[in-house]
Amino acid sequence: MRAYSQQTVLRRPRKGSSNLAESEACTLSKVSGEALPPQNNEGKHASRDDPLGPSTCQSSDEYVGKPWSPNADGQQDRQALHAQLDGLKAHCTRSPASRVPPAKEESNNNLGANDQEVTYPEGGLRAWLVVFGSFCAMLAAFGLANAIGTYQAYLSTHQLSSYDESTIGWIFSIYVFLAFFCGVQIGPIFDAKGPRWLILSGSVFMVAGVMGLAEATAYWHFILSFSIVGGLGTALLFTPAMAAIGHFFLTRRGLASGLAATGGSVGGVMFPLLLQHLFGTIGYGWATRVMGFILLVLVVIANLLIKSRLPPKLGGTVWPSFHIFNDKVFAVTTAGVFFIEWALFIPISYISSYALHVGINPTFSYQLLSLLNVGSFFGRWLPGYVADRWGRFNTMIITVLLCLLFIIGLWLPAAVPMSSVRDNIPLIAIFAIGFGFASGSNISLTPVCVGQLCKTEEYGRYYATCYTIVSFGCLTGIPIAGAIVKLDGGDYWGLIIFTGACYATGLLCFITARVETVQWNLRAVF
């Protein structure tokens, strides 16, 4: 019996082999440097003429057990050896996704924590059907949200003409607030139970809210039907619709989420034009009922197609975990989302009212909201496609900067008192398309930016915790903007400056989150 050194060296199994016997073919180095041949299936040593290929394991040394030595009789301590081989076998039989390192060090920053331990289809019929179902849910939920500017302008001159802009603004701000704030419960419930009952409940609330809106005449009618019932329906639809995509996509999550989010833009183009036409032909009531029937078809499709794939996360509560704000990057990211969402719905709500105020004809004033959503259609999926390659936070910083430039460079000059109506029309049209494109990522990229900071199975909780804070910005943004217009005597330049200041602050927050993670490395994919 030859003497063996105390340090064990494990030979690697053949690459791609499914034979567990080869996984056990890890031998001990002799003092002379020779290796004991591996055993075959019959327990005999294999021939040296059949060398083992490179391993699929990341490292041999990492899985070496405690040093061993021969016993008093010179026999190998087989129990210790088998314990070492069991550890190596467990590593070598992991899923390929957990063994293959990323192609680039920077690419790890695009993935959520421990996402490398879970495999994702990244496509296939089932995955893309989920994306289409989420698209229909977003078309119903945020298509209505993107049409609030049409209702704002119509109600201020008809049913609610005796109320000021700030008071009317509360109808739509409460709607947006509930749409995001109710993620406090909905996100964690999705993690534990899946999307089925959430989507079904949201469908009922959404259709009921729009049908109630058709019958509304008093101020409190609008608050109850649109703000409360519609807001709850939107939250129950869009939160699980976006979260379900994360169960099927990781590296292509930005693209998939962006494609689903374009549903809101399609609705934002279609619904304002539809309402503008139907208000004058069949009246307010039936125009809104037609929208309700369209939403009914969309939510039926969403109920049939949206599924989850990963196992539920059991044993948790349904409340967000605010201790995660101890993570500075997450806290700063949440602050950035807060400021951009604080400003996002101001142009959507007031662009038609602004155009009417400066003397643009009513037809084009209502069409401006559709132009904004045309730009938003491309702005929701194209940045998602780019984000999967250049980094989600990198892309978010660029699009938020573009929003700021469009507001300060185009909308503000069009709103100054000395500008004429003829000068306003080209500026405001270009602004609507440009801002729509740049702001599209405010909806489509924020979920994947938040998801990048956590495990996939915890995504619902992180997303809900973030939007618990963000929802208060959504609640106050529109009424604050209306109050500013009132203080300025009906002019909109103060509202525009407030919107630009919010985007500037949000931009600084996202830059801070990036610097905290990758420093000032401009080439880092984050």
C-alpha positions as CSV (number, residue, x, y, z in Angstrom):
1,M,0.0,0.0,0.0
2,R,1.5,3.3,-1.0
3,A,1.4,6.3,1.2
4,Y,-0.9,9.2,0.3
5,S,-0.6,12.9,1.0
6,Q,-3.0,14.5,3.5
7,Q,-4.5,16.9,0.9
8,T,-7.3,15.5,-1.2
9,V,-7.5,16.5,-4.9
10,L,-10.8,15.8,-6.6
11,R,-10.8,15.0,-10.3
12,R,-13.6,16.5,-12.4
13,P,-16.3,14.4,-14.0
14,R,-16.7,14.3,-17.8
15,K,-18.4,17.4,-19.2
16,G,-22.1,16.9,-19.8
17,S,-22.2,13.4,-18.3
18,S,-25.3,12.2,-16.6
19,N,-23.6,9.1,-15.2
20,L,-23.3,9.5,-11.5
21,A,-20.6,6.9,-11.4
22,E,-18.4,9.4,-13.2
23,S,-19.3,12.0,-10.6
24,E,-17.8,9.6,-8.1
25,A,-14.7,9.2,-10.1
26,C,-12.8,11.8,-8.0
27,T,-9.6,10.3,-6.6
28,L,-6.9,11.1,-4.3
29,S,-3.5,12.3,-5.3
30,K,-0.5,10.2,-4.4
31,V,2.8,11.6,-3.2
32,S,4.2,10.8,-6.5
33,G,1.6,12.9,-8.2
34,E,-0.2,9.9,-9.8
35,A,-4.0,9.6,-9.4
36,L,-6.0,6.6,-8.5
37,P,-8.2,5.6,-11.5
38,P,-11.9,6.2,-11.1
39,Q,-14.3,3.4,-10.5
40,N,-16.8,2.2,-13.1
41,N,-20.4,1.1,-12.5
42,E,-19.2,-2.3,-11.2
43,G,-17.0,-0.7,-8.6
44,K,-13.8,-1.6,-10.5
45,H,-11.2,0.9,-11.4
46,A,-11.5,2.3,-14.9
47,S,-8.7,2.3,-17.4
48,R,-6.4,5.3,-17.7
49,D,-7.0,5.2,-21.4
50,D,-10.4,6.7,-20.8
51,P,-9.5,10.1,-19.4
52,L,-12.2,12.3,-17.9
53,G,-13.0,15.6,-19.7
54,P,-13.3,19.0,-18.2
55,S,-15.8,19.4,-15.4
56,T,-19.1,21.3,-15.4
57,C,-18.4,22.2,-11.8
58,Q,-17.1,25.7,-11.2
59,S,-14.3,24.7,-8.9
60,S,-12.8,21.4,-7.5
61,D,-10.9,22.9,-4.6
62,E,-14.0,24.6,-3.3
63,Y,-15.6,21.3,-2.5
64,V,-12.7,19.4,-1.0
65,G,-13.5,18.0,2.4
66,K,-11.3,17.8,5.5
67,P,-7.9,16.3,4.9
68,W,-7.8,12.5,5.4
69,S,-5.0,10.1,6.3
70,P,-4.7,6.3,6.2
71,N,-5.7,4.4,9.3
72,A,-3.5,2.3,11.4
73,D,-3.9,-0.6,9.0
74,G,-3.0,1.5,6.0
75,Q,-6.5,1.2,4.7
76,Q,-8.4,4.2,3.3
77,D,-11.1,5.8,5.5
78,R,-13.9,5.1,3.0
79,Q,-16.5,6.9,5.2
80,A,-14.7,10.2,5.0
81,L,-14.0,9.7,1.3
82,H,-17.7,9.0,0.5
83,A,-18.8,12.1,2.5
84,Q,-16.5,14.2,0.2
85,L,-17.9,12.5,-2.9
86,D,-21.5,13.1,-1.8
87,G,-20.8,16.8,-1.5
88,L,-19.2,16.9,-4.9
89,K,-22.1,14.9,-6.4
90,A,-24.6,17.4,-5.0
91,H,-22.8,20.3,-6.6
92,C,-22.3,18.6,-9.9
93,T,-26.0,17.7,-10.2
94,R,-27.3,21.2,-9.7
95,S,-29.2,22.9,-12.5
96,P,-26.9,24.3,-15.3
97,A,-28.1,27.8,-14.6
98,S,-26.5,27.7,-11.1
99,R,-23.2,26.3,-12.4
100,V,-22.5,28.5,-15.5
101,P,-20.9,31.8,-14.6
102,P,-22.0,35.0,-16.3
103,A,-20.3,35.9,-19.5
104,K,-19.2,39.3,-18.1
105,E,-18.7,40.4,-14.5
106,E,-20.9,43.4,-15.1
107,S,-23.8,41.3,-16.3
108,N,-24.4,40.1,-12.7
109,N,-25.7,43.5,-11.9
110,N,-28.6,43.0,-14.3
111,L,-29.9,40.0,-12.3
112,G,-31.8,39.9,-9.0
113,A,-30.1,38.4,-6.0
114,N,-29.7,34.6,-6.3
115,D,-31.6,34.5,-9.6
116,Q,-28.8,32.4,-11.0
117,E,-30.1,29.5,-8.9
118,V,-33.5,29.5,-10.8
119,T,-34.0,28.6,-14.5
120,Y,-36.3,30.7,-16.7
121,P,-37.8,29.7,-20.0
122,E,-37.0,33.1,-21.6
123,G,-39.6,32.4,-24.2
124,G,-41.8,29.7,-25.6
125,L,-45.6,29.7,-26.3
126,R,-46.6,29.6,-22.6
127,A,-44.4,32.5,-21.7
128,W,-45.4,34.7,-24.5
129,L,-49.1,34.0,-23.9
130,V,-48.6,35.2,-20.4
131,V,-47.1,38.4,-21.9
132,F,-50.1,38.8,-24.1
133,G,-52.5,38.3,-21.2
134,S,-50.5,40.9,-19.3
135,F,-50.8,43.2,-22.3
136,C,-54.6,42.9,-22.2
137,A,-54.7,43.6,-18.5
138,M,-52.5,46.7,-18.9
139,L,-54.7,47.8,-21.8
140,A,-57.7,47.6,-19.6
141,A,-56.1,49.1,-16.4
142,F,-53.6,51.7,-17.7
143,G,-55.5,52.4,-20.9
144,L,-58.2,53.9,-18.6
145,A,-55.6,55.6,-16.5
146,N,-54.0,57.2,-19.6
147,A,-57.4,58.5,-20.7
148,I,-58.0,60.5,-17.5
149,G,-56.9,63.7,-19.3
150,T,-60.0,63.3,-21.6
151,Y,-62.3,62.9,-18.6
152,Q,-60.6,65.8,-16.8
153,A,-61.1,68.2,-19.6
154,Y,-64.7,67.0,-20.3
155,L,-66.0,67.0,-16.7
156,S,-64.5,70.4,-16.0
157,T,-66.7,71.9,-18.7
158,H,-69.8,69.7,-18.1
159,Q,-70.9,67.8,-15.0
160,L,-68.3,69.4,-12.7
161,S,-68.0,72.8,-14.2
162,S,-68.7,74.5,-10.8
163,Y,-65.6,72.9,-9.3
164,D,-62.0,74.1,-9.7
165,E,-59.1,72.2,-11.3
166,S,-57.6,71.1,-7.9
167,T,-60.9,69.7,-6.6
168,I,-61.6,67.8,-9.8
169,G,-58.0,66.5,-9.7
170,W,-58.7,64.6,-6.5
171,I,-60.9,62.2,-8.5
172,F,-58.0,61.1,-10.6
173,S,-55.3,61.3,-8.0
174,I,-57.3,59.0,-5.6
175,Y,-57.7,56.6,-8.5
176,V,-53.9,56.5,-9.2
177,F,-53.1,56.4,-5.4
178,L,-55.3,53.3,-4.9
179,A,-53.9,51.7,-8.0
180,F,-50.4,51.7,-6.5
181,F,-51.0,51.7,-2.8
182,C,-53.1,48.5,-2.8
183,G,-49.9,46.7,-3.8
184,V,-49.2,46.7,-0.1
185,Q,-51.5,43.6,0.1
186,I,-51.6,42.5,-3.5
187,G,-47.9,42.0,-4.1
188,P,-47.3,39.6,-1.2
189,I,-50.6,37.8,-1.9
190,F,-49.3,37.2,-5.4
191,D,-46.1,35.7,-3.9
192,A,-48.1,33.3,-1.7
193,K,-51.1,32.5,-3.8
194,G,-50.5,33.3,-7.5
195,P,-52.4,35.6,-9.8
196,R,-55.7,33.7,-10.5
197,W,-58.1,35.2,-7.8
198,L,-56.4,38.6,-7.9
199,I,-56.9,38.9,-11.7
200,L,-60.6,37.8,-11.4
201,S,-61.3,40.2,-8.5
202,G,-59.7,43.1,-10.4
203,S,-61.7,42.3,-13.5
204,V,-65.0,42.6,-11.6
205,F,-64.0,45.8,-9.9
206,M,-62.7,47.4,-13.1
207,V,-65.8,46.7,-15.2
208,A,-68.1,47.7,-12.3
209,G,-66.3,51.0,-11.8
210,V,-66.5,52.0,-15.4
211,M,-70.2,51.1,-15.6
212,G,-70.8,53.1,-12.4
213,L,-68.9,56.1,-13.9
214,A,-71.4,56.1,-16.8
215,E,-74.2,56.8,-14.3
216,A,-72.3,59.4,-12.2
217,T,-73.7,62.9,-11.9
218,A,-72.6,64.2,-8.5
219,Y,-69.0,64.7,-7.3
220,W,-69.2,61.8,-4.8
221,H,-70.5,59.5,-7.5
222,F,-67.2,60.0,-9.4
223,I,-65.2,59.5,-6.3
224,L,-67.0,56.2,-5.5
225,S,-67.2,54.7,-9.0
226,F,-64.0,55.8,-10.7
227,S,-61.6,56.7,-7.8
228,I,-62.3,53.9,-5.4
229,V,-63.8,51.0,-7.3
230,G,-61.8,51.7,-10.5
231,G,-58.6,52.2,-8.5
232,L,-59.0,48.9,-6.7
233,G,-59.7,47.1,-9.9
234,T,-56.6,48.6,-11.6
235,A,-54.4,47.6,-8.6
236,L,-55.7,44.0,-8.7
237,L,-55.1,43.8,-12.4
238,F,-51.7,45.4,-13.1
239,T,-49.7,44.2,-10.1
240,P,-50.0,40.4,-10.7
241,A,-50.0,41.0,-14.5
242,M,-46.5,42.5,-14.3
243,A,-45.2,40.2,-11.6
244,A,-46.2,37.1,-13.5
245,I,-43.9,38.0,-16.3
246,G,-41.0,37.7,-13.9
247,H,-41.7,34.0,-13.5
248,F,-40.9,33.3,-17.1
249,F,-38.2,35.9,-18.0
250,L,-34.9,37.0,-16.4
251,T,-32.4,38.2,-19.0
252,R,-35.2,39.3,-21.3
253,R,-37.4,40.6,-18.5
254,G,-37.1,44.2,-19.6
255,L,-38.2,43.5,-23.1
256,A,-41.1,41.3,-22.0
257,S,-42.3,43.8,-19.4
258,G,-42.0,46.6,-21.9
259,L,-44.1,44.8,-24.5
260,A,-46.8,44.1,-21.9
261,A,-46.7,47.7,-20.7
262,T,-47.4,49.0,-24.2
263,G,-51.0,47.9,-23.5
264,G,-51.4,51.0,-21.5
265,S,-50.2,53.1,-24.4
266,V,-52.5,51.4,-26.9
267,G,-55.4,52.2,-24.6
268,G,-54.1,55.7,-24.2
269,V,-54.3,56.2,-28.0
270,M,-57.5,54.3,-28.6
271,F,-59.7,55.4,-25.6
272,P,-59.3,59.2,-25.9
273,L,-60.1,59.2,-29.6
274,L,-63.0,56.9,-29.0
275,L,-64.4,59.0,-26.2
276,Q,-63.9,62.2,-28.2
277,H,-66.0,60.8,-31.0
278,L,-68.7,59.1,-28.9
279,F,-69.2,62.1,-26.5
280,G,-70.5,64.1,-29.5
281,T,-72.6,61.2,-31.0
282,I,-74.1,59.0,-28.4
283,G,-73.4,61.1,-25.3
284,Y,-71.3,60.7,-22.1
285,G,-73.2,57.8,-20.6
286,W,-73.2,55.4,-23.5
287,A,-69.7,56.4,-24.5
288,T,-68.5,55.3,-21.1
289,R,-70.6,52.1,-21.3
290,V,-68.9,51.2,-24.6
291,M,-65.6,51.5,-22.8
292,G,-66.9,49.2,-20.1
293,F,-67.8,46.5,-22.7
294,I,-64.4,46.8,-24.3
295,L,-62.7,46.4,-20.9
296,L,-64.9,43.3,-20.2
297,V,-63.5,41.5,-23.3
298,L,-59.9,42.4,-22.3
299,V,-60.1,41.2,-18.8
300,V,-61.6,37.9,-19.9
301,I,-58.5,37.3,-22.0
302,A,-56.3,38.3,-19.1
303,N,-58.0,35.8,-16.8
304,L,-57.4,33.0,-19.3
305,L,-53.8,33.6,-20.1
306,I,-52.0,35.0,-17.0
307,K,-50.4,32.2,-15.0
308,S,-47.5,31.8,-12.6
309,R,-44.7,29.3,-12.8
310,L,-42.5,29.4,-9.7
311,P,-43.6,27.7,-6.5
312,P,-45.4,29.9,-4.0
313,K,-43.5,31.5,-1.2
314,L,-45.1,30.1,1.9
315,G,-45.0,31.1,5.5
316,G,-44.8,34.9,5.0
317,T,-47.1,37.7,5.9
318,V,-49.1,39.8,3.4
319,W,-47.5,43.0,4.6
320,P,-44.5,44.7,3.0
321,S,-41.1,44.5,4.8
322,F,-40.0,48.1,5.5
323,H,-36.7,46.9,6.9
324,I,-35.5,46.4,3.4
325,F,-35.1,50.2,3.3
326,N,-31.9,49.5,5.2
327,D,-30.5,48.7,1.7
328,K,-29.4,52.1,0.6
329,V,-29.7,51.3,-3.1
330,F,-33.3,50.1,-2.7
331,A,-34.1,53.2,-0.6
332,V,-32.7,55.6,-3.1
333,T,-34.3,53.8,-6.0
334,T,-37.7,54.1,-4.3
335,A,-37.1,57.8,-3.8
336,G,-36.3,58.1,-7.5
337,V,-39.5,56.3,-8.5
338,F,-41.5,58.5,-6.1
339,F,-40.4,61.7,-7.7
340,I,-40.9,60.6,-11.3
341,E,-44.4,59.1,-10.5
342,W,-45.2,62.3,-8.7
343,A,-44.7,64.1,-12.0
344,L,-45.7,61.5,-14.5
345,F,-49.5,61.9,-14.3
346,I,-49.5,65.7,-14.4
347,P,-48.9,66.0,-18.2
348,I,-51.2,63.1,-18.8
349,S,-54.0,64.8,-16.8
350,Y,-53.5,68.4,-17.8
351,I,-52.2,68.5,-21.4
352,S,-55.6,68.7,-22.9
353,S,-56.8,71.3,-20.4
354,Y,-53.6,73.3,-21.0
355,A,-54.2,73.2,-24.8
356,L,-57.8,74.5,-24.4
357,H,-56.5,77.2,-22.0
358,V,-54.0,78.6,-24.6
359,G,-56.6,78.7,-27.4
360,I,-55.9,75.5,-29.3
361,N,-59.1,74.1,-30.9
362,P,-60.9,71.4,-28.9
363,T,-60.4,68.6,-31.4
364,F,-56.6,68.9,-31.5
365,S,-56.6,69.5,-27.7
366,Y,-58.1,66.1,-27.1
367,Q,-55.9,64.5,-29.7
368,L,-52.7,65.6,-27.9
369,L,-53.3,62.9,-25.3
370,S,-53.4,60.3,-28.1
371,L,-50.2,61.8,-29.5
372,L,-48.5,61.5,-26.1
373,N,-49.6,57.8,-25.9
374,V,-48.3,57.1,-29.5
375,G,-44.9,58.1,-28.2
376,S,-45.4,56.1,-25.1
377,F,-46.1,53.0,-27.1
378,F,-42.6,53.0,-28.4
379,G,-41.2,54.3,-25.2
380,R,-42.4,51.3,-23.2
381,W,-41.0,48.4,-25.2
382,L,-37.9,49.9,-26.9
383,P,-36.2,51.0,-23.6
384,G,-36.9,47.6,-22.2
385,Y,-35.1,46.0,-25.2
386,V,-32.2,48.3,-24.7
387,A,-32.2,47.8,-20.9
388,D,-31.6,44.1,-21.2
389,R,-28.3,44.9,-23.0
390,W,-27.1,48.2,-21.6
391,G,-28.5,47.9,-18.1
392,R,-31.9,48.7,-16.6
393,F,-30.7,51.6,-14.4
394,N,-28.5,52.9,-17.2
395,T,-31.5,53.1,-19.5
396,M,-33.7,54.6,-16.8
397,I,-31.3,57.4,-16.2
398,I,-31.2,58.3,-19.9
399,T,-35.0,58.3,-20.3
400,V,-35.6,60.4,-17.2
401,L,-33.0,62.9,-18.5
402,L,-35.0,63.0,-21.8
403,C,-38.2,63.7,-19.9
404,L,-36.6,66.6,-18.1
405,L,-35.2,68.1,-21.3
406,F,-38.6,67.8,-23.1
407,I,-40.3,69.6,-20.2
408,I,-37.9,72.4,-19.8
409,G,-37.0,72.7,-23.5
410,L,-40.4,72.4,-25.2
411,W,-43.3,72.6,-22.8
412,L,-42.1,75.5,-20.7
413,P,-41.4,77.8,-23.7
414,A,-44.9,77.0,-25.1
415,A,-46.5,78.0,-21.8
416,V,-44.9,81.4,-21.3
417,P,-47.5,84.2,-21.6
418,M,-45.8,85.9,-24.5
419,S,-46.0,82.9,-26.8
420,S,-48.8,82.9,-29.5
421,V,-51.2,80.1,-30.2
422,R,-49.5,79.6,-33.6
423,D,-46.2,79.1,-31.9
424,N,-47.7,76.8,-29.3
425,I,-49.1,74.1,-31.6
426,P,-45.8,72.8,-33.0
427,L,-44.0,72.9,-29.7
428,I,-46.8,71.2,-27.8
429,A,-47.2,68.5,-30.5
430,I,-43.5,67.7,-30.4
431,F,-43.5,67.7,-26.7
432,A,-46.4,65.3,-26.5
433,I,-44.7,62.7,-28.7
434,G,-41.2,63.2,-27.2
435,F,-42.4,63.2,-23.6
436,G,-44.6,60.2,-24.3
437,F,-41.7,58.2,-25.6
438,A,-39.3,59.2,-22.8
439,S,-41.9,58.7,-20.0
440,G,-43.0,55.3,-21.3
441,S,-40.1,53.7,-19.3
442,N,-41.5,55.3,-16.1
443,I,-44.1,52.4,-16.1
444,S,-42.2,49.6,-17.9
445,L,-38.7,49.9,-16.4
446,T,-39.5,50.6,-12.8
447,P,-40.7,47.0,-12.1
448,V,-37.5,45.5,-13.6
449,C,-35.3,48.0,-11.7
450,V,-36.9,47.0,-8.4
451,G,-36.7,43.3,-9.4
452,Q,-33.0,43.6,-10.0
453,L,-32.5,44.4,-6.4
454,C,-34.1,41.2,-4.9
455,K,-34.8,37.5,-5.4
456,T,-37.5,36.7,-7.9
457,E,-39.7,35.0,-5.2
458,E,-39.6,38.2,-3.1
459,Y,-40.3,40.5,-6.0
460,G,-44.0,41.1,-5.1
461,R,-43.0,42.2,-1.6
462,Y,-40.2,44.5,-2.8
463,Y,-42.5,46.0,-5.5
464,A,-45.3,46.5,-3.0
465,T,-43.0,48.1,-0.5
466,C,-41.7,50.5,-3.1
467,Y,-45.1,51.5,-4.3
468,T,-46.5,51.9,-0.8
469,I,-44.3,55.0,-0.7
470,V,-44.7,56.0,-4.3
471,S,-48.5,55.9,-4.2
472,F,-48.5,59.0,-1.9
473,G,-46.8,60.9,-4.7
474,C,-49.5,59.7,-7.1
475,L,-52.1,60.9,-4.6
476,T,-50.9,64.4,-4.2
477,G,-49.3,65.2,-7.6
478,I,-52.4,66.0,-9.6
479,P,-54.1,68.2,-6.9
480,I,-50.9,70.0,-6.2
481,A,-50.6,70.8,-9.9
482,G,-54.2,72.0,-10.0
483,A,-53.5,74.3,-7.0
484,I,-50.5,75.7,-8.7
485,V,-52.6,76.6,-11.8
486,K,-55.1,78.3,-9.5
487,L,-52.4,80.3,-7.8
488,D,-51.0,81.4,-11.2
489,G,-54.4,82.7,-12.3
490,G,-55.0,79.9,-14.8
491,D,-51.5,79.9,-16.3
492,Y,-49.6,76.6,-16.5
493,W,-45.9,77.7,-16.3
494,G,-45.7,77.0,-12.5
495,L,-47.2,73.5,-13.0
496,I,-44.5,72.8,-15.7
497,I,-41.7,74.0,-13.4
498,F,-42.9,71.8,-10.6
499,T,-43.0,68.8,-13.0
500,G,-39.5,69.5,-14.2
501,A,-38.2,69.8,-10.6
502,C,-39.7,66.4,-9.8
503,Y,-37.9,64.8,-12.7
504,A,-34.6,66.5,-11.9
505,T,-34.8,65.1,-8.3
506,G,-35.7,61.6,-9.6
507,L,-32.8,61.7,-12.0
508,L,-30.3,62.4,-9.1
509,C,-31.8,59.5,-7.1
510,F,-31.2,57.0,-9.9
511,I,-27.7,58.3,-10.6
512,T,-27.0,57.9,-6.8
513,A,-28.3,54.3,-6.9
514,R,-26.0,53.5,-9.8
515,V,-22.9,55.1,-8.2
516,E,-23.5,53.2,-5.0
517,T,-23.5,49.9,-6.9
518,V,-20.9,50.3,-9.6
519,Q,-19.2,53.5,-8.6
520,W,-18.4,55.9,-11.5
521,N,-17.7,53.1,-14.0
522,L,-19.5,54.4,-17.1
523,R,-19.0,51.0,-18.9
524,A,-20.7,48.9,-16.2
525,V,-23.9,47.2,-17.3
526,F,-26.3,48.0,-14.4
